[in-house]
Structures are given as structure tokens and as C-alpha cells.
């Protein structure tokens, strides 16, 4: 009888222990699932580098000169580009200023000669515009032939400064177009890699098929 009770008690203890283990295992599984759900499932985003776009470089260069070179990371070109633009702008400004002066002087002197032809006693104007551009002598005392040559001189100067100004405008357009082409071309080569394993070998050689002729052999190796 005593043995029977001992067996019964042992079975209850075994069942209780097994139940406790099952409960503990279930708790561990639930905590593990929570950890997996909240901790291990999170995957950080992978940074993917976008391909370099020649189209974008071209549009940027068209909208804002030099921005295409910045996009291509060719910063060393910026001083050259800005220096060229500054020089062209200065040339346009300088030639425009003198064109306006000589154009005004030519118009005023032509009108003065017409009025002088109609009224020989017409007094010489005070501080005329042509005296501001011509420092070569007394224009008031010019003879008729000298007056015509002086008028031609003013006209030639006016035409010269206007031509230089217009050429510089074309130069500005050329600089604008070149920096667009430059941005587009070098954007295509942005991701182009040059292998350092390219080697060149130059060695003397003797050809037995040409009577022992001595020459040089140039060999390119891609390792």
C-alpha cells in the first residue's frame, strides 16, 4: 500500500515537472517570437548608388552654366569656365561702351557738317561728343577734305567696336555650348574605369624568316 502511494506521488511530481517545463518552454518560445518580431526582423536599408546620368548633367549645364561640371565632380574646370565668361563679359562691356561713344560722335558730327554746309557761319559747338573720342588735334579748324576723312574715321571706329562686340556675343554662345557638350561627354565617362593592369612591353626581336632582320616588338598585355 505504501509503495502504491509512493508511485502515485512520483507520477504527480513527474507530471507537475513536465507541465512546468512545457509552460517554461512556451514562455521562452513566445519571448523568442517577440524578439524576432521586434528585433531581428528589422533590416536596415541598403544604400544604392544611382547611376550617373548624362541627361541630368546636360540639363543642369543648360539651365546653369558650370553646374554640369559640378555634377561631374570636375571642380578644377570651374576657374577656367568662370574666367572665360568673365573675360568675354568684360570685352562685351568695353566694346559696347566705345561703340556707343563713337556712334554718338559720328551722328553728331554728321549733323554738324550738314548744318555747317547750310550755314557757313554756324559757330562750333561747345564740348561736342566727337572731341571726347578724338584727341588728335583741332577739329574746328579742319578743312572740308579733312572733315570728310574725320567723319569716315568715326564711322570706321564705330563699325570696328560694333563688330568686336558682336563677335564676343558669339564667343559667349560658343562658351555656353562647349560647357554643355563637356558636361554631357564627361558624364558618359564618369563611371568608366581604367584598369591598372594594362601594360606595355617593348623588346628587340630577330626574325628568322627575313634573313635575321633585327627589329622591335610592341606588346600590350591585359593581366
C-alpha positions in Angstrom: 0.0 0.0 0.0 2.8 2.3 0.9 4.5 1.5 -2.3 1.4 2.4 -4.2 1.2 5.8 -2.6 4.9 6.4 -3.4 4.2 5.5 -7.0 1.2 7.8 -7.2 3.1 10.7 -5.6 6.0 10.1 -8.0 3.7 10.3 -11.0 2.2 13.6 -9.8 5.6 15.0 -9.3 6.7 13.9 -12.8 3.5 15.4 -14.3 4.0 18.6 -12.4 7.6 18.9 -13.5 6.7 18.1 -17.1 3.9 20.7 -17.1 6.3 23.3 -15.6 8.8 22.5 -18.4 6.1 22.9 -21.0 5.0 26.2 -19.6 8.6 27.4 -19.4 9.3 26.3 -23.0 6.1 28.0 -24.2 7.1 31.2 -22.4 10.6 31.0 -24.0 9.1 30.5 -27.4 6.8 33.5 -27.0 9.6 35.7 -25.9 11.7 34.5 -28.8 8.9 35.3 -31.2 8.6 38.8 -29.8 12.4 39.3 -30.1 12.2 38.1 -33.7 9.2 40.3 -34.5 10.6 43.4 -32.9 14.4 43.0 -33.1 15.7 40.6 -35.7 13.2 41.2 -38.5 14.3 44.8 -38.9 16.6 45.0 -41.9 18.4 48.3 -42.5 18.0 50.0 -45.8 20.8 49.4 -48.3 22.3 52.5 -49.9 22.1 52.0 -53.6 24.1 54.5 -55.7 22.2 55.9 -58.6 23.9 55.7 -61.9 25.5 58.9 -63.2 23.1 60.5 -65.7 24.4 62.3 -68.8 20.9 63.6 -69.4 20.8 65.2 -66.0 24.3 66.7 -66.5 23.2 68.2 -69.8 20.0 69.7 -68.5 21.9 71.2 -65.5 24.5 72.7 -67.8 21.8 74.2 -70.0 20.0 75.8 -67.0 23.0 77.0 -65.1 26.5 77.0 -66.7 29.1 75.1 -64.7 26.5 73.1 -62.8 27.1 70.2 -65.1 30.8 70.2 -64.3 29.9 70.3 -60.6 27.6 67.3 -61.1 30.5 65.5 -62.7 32.8 66.5 -59.8 35.2 68.2 -62.2 35.7 71.2 -59.9 39.1 72.2 -61.5 37.2 73.3 -64.6 35.2 75.9 -62.7 38.0 78.6 -62.6 38.6 78.1 -66.3 35.0 78.4 -67.2 34.3 81.4 -64.9 37.5 83.1 -66.1 36.5 82.7 -69.7 33.0 84.0 -69.0 34.4 87.0 -67.1 36.8 87.8 -69.9 34.1 87.7 -72.5 31.7 89.8 -70.4 34.4 92.4 -69.9 35.2 92.5 -73.6 31.5 93.0 -74.4 31.1 95.8 -71.9 34.3 97.6 -73.1 33.4 97.4 -76.8 29.8 98.4 -76.2 30.9 101.5 -74.3 33.2 102.7 -77.1 30.7 101.7 -79.8 28.1 104.0 -78.2 30.7 106.8 -77.9 31.8 106.6 -81.5 28.3 106.1 -82.8 27.1 109.2 -80.9 30.1 111.2 -82.2 29.6 110.0 -85.8 25.9 111.0 -85.7 26.5 114.4 -84.1 29.4 115.3 -86.4 27.5 114.2 -89.5 24.6 116.5 -88.4 27.1 119.3 -87.7 28.6 119.1 -91.1 25.1 119.2 -92.7 24.2 122.3 -90.7 27.6 123.8 -91.5 27.0 123.3 -95.2 23.7 125.2 -94.9 25.1 127.9 -92.6 28.8 128.5 -93.1 28.8 130.9 -90.2 27.5 128.3 -87.8 29.5 128.5 -84.5 31.5 125.5 -83.3 29.6 123.7 -80.5 30.9 123.7 -77.0 32.3 120.4 -75.8 31.0 118.3 -78.7 30.8 114.5 -78.4 33.5 113.9 -81.1 36.1 115.9 -79.2 35.7 113.4 -76.4 36.8 110.5 -78.6 39.4 112.3 -80.7 42.5 113.7 -79.1 44.5 114.3 -82.3 44.1 118.0 -82.9 41.8 120.9 -83.5 38.7 119.6 -85.3 37.2 123.0 -85.5 40.0 124.1 -88.0 39.6 121.1 -90.3 39.2 121.8 -94.0 36.4 120.2 -96.0 38.5 117.2 -97.1 39.9 116.7 -93.5 36.3 116.9 -92.1 35.2 114.1 -94.5 38.2 112.0 -93.5 37.4 112.6 -89.9 33.8 111.6 -90.4 35.0 108.4 -92.1 37.4 107.7 -89.2 34.5 108.0 -86.7 32.4 105.7 -88.8 35.1 103.1 -89.1 35.7 103.1 -85.4 32.0 102.7 -84.7 31.9 99.7 -87.1 35.0 98.2 -85.5 33.7 98.3 -82.0 30.3 97.0 -83.0 31.9 94.1 -84.9 34.1 93.2 -81.9 31.1 93.3 -79.6 29.0 91.1 -81.9 31.9 88.6 -82.2 32.2 88.4 -78.4 28.4 87.7 -78.2 29.1 84.8 -80.5 32.0 83.8 -78.3 29.7 83.8 -75.3 27.3 81.5 -77.1 30.3 79.2 -78.0 31.4 79.0 -74.4 27.9 78.2 -73.3 27.6 75.4 -75.9 31.1 74.0 -75.1 30.4 73.7 -71.4 27.1 71.8 -72.2 29.0 69.4 -74.5 31.7 69.0 -72.0 29.3 68.2 -69.2 27.4 65.6 -71.4 30.6 63.9 -72.7 32.3 63.5 -69.4 29.1 62.4 -67.7 29.2 59.4 -70.1 32.7 58.6 -68.9 32.0 59.2 -65.2 31.6 55.5 -64.3 34.2 54.4 -66.8 37.1 52.6 -65.0 40.6 52.3 -66.5 42.3 49.0 -65.4 45.7 49.5 -63.9 46.7 46.0 -65.2 47.2 47.3 -68.7 50.9 47.0 -69.5 53.1 47.7 -72.5 56.2 45.7 -73.3 58.9 46.9 -75.8 61.6 44.4 -76.7 64.0 43.7 -79.5 63.3 40.8 -81.8 65.1 38.9 -84.6 63.0 37.5 -87.5 64.4 34.2 -88.9 62.1 34.5 -91.9 63.6 37.7 -93.1 67.2 36.9 -93.1 67.8 37.5 -89.4 66.4 41.1 -89.6 66.5 42.9 -86.2 63.5 44.9 -85.1 61.3 45.9 -82.1 58.2 44.2 -80.9 55.5 46.2 -79.1 53.2 44.1 -76.9 50.1 45.1 -74.9 49.1 42.8 -72.0 45.8 42.8 -70.2 46.5 40.9 -66.9 
